[in-house]
Each structure stands twice: as C-alpha cells, then as structure tokens.
Amino acid sequence: MDSISQMALGAAVGVAVMGRSVSPWRAATWGAVCGTLPDLDVLIDHGDAVRSMTLHRAETHALFFLSVASPVIAAGIAGLHRQRELFARWWLAVWLALVTHPLLDTMTVYGTQLGRPFSDHPYGVGSVFIIDPLYTLPLLLGLGRTLFGARFRPGWNHAGLVLSSAYLIWGVVVQQQVRGEARIALREQGIAPEHLLVSPTPFNSLLWRIVAIQGEHYHEAYRSLLDPAGSALIFDRFARGQHLREALRGHDPVDRLATFSKGFYALQAVQGGVRISDLRMGQAPVYFFAFEVARITDAGLQPTPPRAIGGRAPAGMLQHWLWPRIRGRTLESGSQWLRRAHPVLFE
C-alpha cells in the first residue's frame, strides 16, 4: 500500500498496543516509523530495473526478518525513553507495526515475499488497490480523533482499525463474487483461461478489472457493482507475443518478470525494440511496469539490459472513463476508451 496508509496503520497499531502506558503521540510516532521502515528497500539498487522491481518487498517484508528485528528496535525505543519496564509492550507494538505492513501489502496485487529466507514466492491477494482512500480514511479519522481530542479516547482508534479491516474483508468478498461471474462469462464465450486475475481499479472497490490468460492471447474486461442488471461482460483480446518469449528464453529480465507476475505478462515489438509488460497493473496498452529487454537487429533479437518504459494512464482517463465506468454509465472498457481518445498509443 501507499506510504500514508502504512504510516497510519503503524501509528494506529502503536496507540492501540501502548494504550495509556505512554503518551499517545509517542506511541503513534514510533508506530508510524516502524510502519514505514520496510519500504526503505526502495533505496536499494539491485543492479537493473527488473531486479529492483521484483526484489522490492523481499527481505524487508519477510515476517522472519521483521520478527528478528523487532526486539532490537523495541529495546532501543525503551532505552531511549528510559522505559525498560515497558520493553515487552514496546516489543509487541513494534512487532505488530512491522508485520502488519507486509500483511497489508499482501492484499494488493504486486507481490510480497513474506516467506524469505525460506521461500521467495510473491504473495498477492489483489483485493485492494495500492491507494484506496476508503481503507485509509477510517484509520486517519480514528487516529486523529484519539490524538487531538480533549481526552484520550482509544475507542476512536480501535474503531478506525476495525473499519479499515472490515473494508479489506469486503474487498475479498467482492473479488470472489466478480471472479465467479467472470468464470461463467468466459465459459459461455468459449475461453478456457490458464490464469485468471480479478483486481480493483484505482482508488475504489466497485469497479474490477478481469484478465484471463489463454495461450497466445490475454482477455480483458471490467465489471462494476453498479452495472445495469443483466449486462454482459465484454472481453477485449490482445496478443501476448509468445514467439518473442521463446526467442528470449534464458534472458534473466524476461524470465524473472514472467515468474514474478505469475504468468500475467506480454511481450511486444515496439519501435525496434521488445517490451515486456506486467499485465496486473494498468490496462492495455499502458502498463505501470514495462521494460525494454531487447533490440531488433538484422541479425535477430539482441537481448539488452532492461530499461524501464512503463507509463501512467493519460490525463483525463480518471474523469472521462473511470468515474463513469464505476457508476455503470458506460460499459466501454479502459482499452476501448484509450483507443478512441488516444489512438496513437496503439500505433
């Protein structure tokens, strides 16, 4: 999740655990610090763009390493404030602030390597977008009411934690509902997916993006909970460039991203180069994580060090497509809107 959400969660956890034993501001501050510590791995350069992407949320997000670090950090905090008698409580607060960070990240689609050093599997439920105000606001409001109130009322902070957690549960429930609808629609349209992804679109949990991988192609559709009753799921089909995959097999950036994305990737020849895109974040043809990994020469494909070329949705998409699509006022897909509004992206 975004840094504000992680800091708010860490601060709320710190206040909830420390209670009246210390100043709520002290508990909130250290909780926020611990809540954001795991993301300092973004400062590490792993050698190339793909490695830096796939090794984000690795050791610093592993439950084992965070558990090992928590008593050391807690001892430092207790010693700094001369509260060694509160070491056990600080330890619990620090540990919870640290481990709830990767657990929350796991609810997004990115991929969090919770099991290191025993496993490098990137866990990702994909039931909440990386930035969702409806998750963050209850935490901020509950925490703010607790910290700025005339009296210390931890109930407000507890309510914020309960509501934000309930929102995560809501996301999982809706995700499974949309997944079921997608499976039925795909079967009716003769599509047998090898992999199926259902994830929310930016900033909400009402509009969901569906990606189905089938051989040489992937299929993309959208479902809003506010769509008219009986409206069909309309899938757009795009090539995955599997012939390029075979030609680049053994090239580490390609192999690495193909594994990290759990098969949700596509390759495309663009302007004399070969691009690999992570299909989980974005929409065709604009993906947040995309990398040029080869050049096309007279002698064939020439693998190159990966160069990040990912992009963001064009200006106006939020206003002119996302909000109308959330409300069910249009059934046009994001890719269809982009093709109509920005045809140059498909050239």
Sequence and secondary structure as in RCSB ss.txt:
>XXXX:A:sequence
MDSISQMALGAAVGVAVMGRSVSPWRAATWGAVCGTLPDLDVLIDHGDAVRSMTLHRAETHALFFLSVASPVIAA
GIAGLHRQRELFARWWLAVWLALVTHPLLDTMTVYGTQLGRPFSDHPYGVGSVFIIDPLYTLPLLLGLGRTLFGA
RFRPGWNHAGLVLSSAYLIWGVVVQQQVRGEARIALREQGIAPEHLLVSPTPFNSLLWRIVAIQGEHYHEAYRSL
LDPAGSALIFDRFARGQHLREALRGHDPVDRLATFSKGFYALQAVQGGVRISDLRMGQAPVYFFAFEVARITDAG
LQPTPPRAIGGRAPAGMLQHWLWPRIRGRTLESGSQWLRRAHPVLFE
>XXXX:A:secstr
  HHHHHHHHHHHHHHHHTTSS HHHHHHHHHHHHHGGGGGGG   SSHHHHHHTTTSGGG HHHHHHHHHHHHH
HHHHHTT GGGHHHHHHHHHHHHHHHHHHHHTSSS B TTTTT    B    S SS HHHHHHHHHHHHHHHHSS
S  HHHHHHHHHHHHHHHHHHHHHHHHHHHHHHHHHHHTT   SEEEEEE TT SSEEEEEEEETTEEEEEEEET
TS TT     EEEE  HHHHHHTTT HHHHHHHHHTTT EEEEEETTEEEEEETTSEETTEESSEEEEEEEETTE
EEEEEEEE      TTHIIIIIHHHHTTS    HHHHHHHH GGGG 
